[in-house]
């Protein structure tokens, strides 16, 4: 009889314990990375983190905003050095960005920075979006997206 009376309490405790875990899965915040450098070592770390650690963990959306000198990273004519973790895979920065986008990541080139560098949309690797205030602001000011500068 004691077991039967305790059953509702046990079920309630189990539901309380399970609820936060399931809510955490549903509410994984997105990430907006502000990448301002064309230093391939720093960029490789930022892209690897965004792709392998954040996007592949189920966080969405995950975006990398290439601005200032960072826009050069997506220039299809500019070869990049292969660093550290990516050396074994022989993956360039452009390869990393392409794989990130293939898996659902968003890469945005700052429109003003692109213009200042003399780059147009056709100069970038496939899939890179040209930035504009509506696109950038929709991610940057989304309360469910965290921002990180690299």
C-alpha positions in Angstrom: 0.0 0.0 0.0 2.9 2.4 0.8 4.3 1.8 -2.7 1.1 2.7 -4.4 0.9 6.0 -2.4 4.5 6.9 -3.3 3.9 6.2 -7.0 2.5 9.7 -7.9 5.4 11.3 -6.0 7.9 9.2 -7.9 6.3 10.0 -11.2 6.3 13.7 -10.4 10.0 13.7 -9.5 10.8 11.8 -12.7 8.9 14.3 -14.8 10.6 17.3 -13.1 14.0 15.7 -13.7 13.3 14.9 -17.4 11.7 18.3 -18.3 14.8 20.5 -18.1 16.8 18.1 -20.3 14.2 18.0 -23.0 13.7 21.8 -22.8 17.5 22.3 -23.2 17.5 20.2 -26.4 14.6 22.3 -27.8 16.1 25.7 -26.7 19.7 25.5 -27.9 20.7 29.1 -28.6 22.2 30.0 -32.0 25.6 31.7 -32.4 26.7 34.7 -34.4 30.4 34.9 -34.9 31.9 38.3 -35.8 35.1 37.3 -37.7 37.2 40.3 -38.5 40.6 38.8 -39.3 42.1 37.2 -42.3 44.7 35.5 -40.1 44.1 31.9 -41.2 45.1 30.4 -37.8 42.6 32.4 -35.9 40.0 32.0 -38.7 40.4 28.2 -38.7 39.8 28.1 -35.0 36.7 30.2 -35.3 35.3 28.2 -38.2 36.1 24.9 -36.5 34.4 26.0 -33.3 31.3 27.2 -35.1 31.0 24.1 -37.2 32.3 21.2 -35.2 31.5 22.3 -31.7 28.4 24.5 -32.1 26.5 23.6 -35.2 27.1 19.9 -34.9 25.8 20.0 -31.3 22.4 21.1 -32.6 22.6 24.9 -32.1 20.8 26.9 -34.7 21.2 29.2 -36.4 25.0 29.4 -36.5 26.4 32.3 -38.6 29.8 33.6 -39.4 29.9 37.3 -40.4 33.1 38.0 -42.3 33.9 41.7 -42.0 36.9 44.0 -42.1 39.8 41.8 -43.3 37.7 38.7 -42.7 36.0 39.0 -46.0 39.2 37.9 -47.7 38.7 34.4 -46.3 35.9 33.7 -48.7 37.6 35.1 -51.8 37.7 32.1 -54.2 40.9 33.4 -55.8 42.9 33.7 -52.6 44.6 30.6 -51.4 44.7 30.0 -47.7 47.3 28.2 -45.5 46.2 25.0 -43.8 46.7 25.1 -40.1 46.9 22.7 -37.2 43.8 20.6 -36.8 42.9 20.9 -40.5 46.4 19.9 -41.8 45.7 16.2 -41.7 42.6 16.7 -43.7 44.4 19.2 -46.1 41.4 21.5 -45.6 41.8 25.2 -46.6 39.7 28.0 -45.0 37.5 28.0 -48.1 37.0 24.2 -47.7 36.1 24.7 -44.1 33.6 27.4 -44.9 32.1 25.3 -47.7 31.7 22.3 -45.3 30.2 24.6 -42.7 27.6 25.9 -45.1 26.8 22.4 -46.5 25.9 21.4 -42.9 23.5 24.4 -42.5 25.9 27.1 -41.3 25.5 30.6 -42.6 28.4 32.7 -44.0 27.8 36.4 -44.5 30.2 38.8 -46.2 30.0 42.4 -45.0 28.7 44.4 -48.0 30.6 47.6 -47.1 33.8 45.7 -46.4 33.5 43.8 -49.6 33.1 47.0 -51.6 36.0 48.6 -49.8 38.2 45.6 -50.7 37.0 45.6 -54.3 35.2 42.2 -54.0 31.8 41.4 -55.4 29.4 38.4 -54.7 30.9 36.5 -57.7 34.4 36.7 -56.1 33.3 34.7 -53.1 33.0 30.9 -52.8 29.6 29.4 -53.5 27.0 29.9 -50.7 28.4 33.1 -49.2 25.6 35.6 -48.7 26.2 39.3 -49.1 25.4 41.1 -45.9 22.8 43.7 -45.5 21.2 45.3 -42.4 18.1 43.1 -42.5 20.1 39.8 -42.7 22.7 40.8 -40.1 20.3 42.4 -37.7 17.9 39.5 -37.9 20.7 37.3 -36.4 22.6 39.8 -34.3 19.5 41.0 -32.4 17.7 37.7 -32.1 17.3 37.1 -28.4 18.0 33.3 -29.0 21.3 34.0 -30.6 24.6 34.6 -28.7 27.3 36.8 -30.2 31.1 36.0 -30.2 33.8 38.1 -31.7 36.9 36.5 -33.1 
